[in-house]
C-alpha cells in the first residue's frame, strides 16, 4: 500500500507541474522560425548558461523578430523522471519575413 502512495504522489506531481515559456518580442511584424534547438541542462540548470546568437541566425539584429525558450510537457516529464538531474528546454529564434 505504501508503494501505491508513492506512485500516486509522483503522478500527481508530474501532472501538476506546468509548462513554461518565455518570449522576447523585438518586432510585431510577420516572422518565420529560423532555428529551433533543444538545450540540455543538468541539476535544474544550476550555474549553466546556453547562448544563441539571434543576430547571427537572422543576418543582423534588425532582422530578429522574436526569441522563445520553452519547457514543454515532454521536457517536464524528463525532468520529473530524472528527479531534476536532466532538465532540457527548447529554444527558438524567429526572424522577420
Secondary structure, DSSP 8 states (H G I E B T S, - for coil): -HHHHHHHHHHHHHHHS--EEEEEES--S-EEEEEEEEE--BGGGTT------HHHHHTSGGGEEEEEEEE-HHHHHHHHHTTTSB--EEEEEEEE-
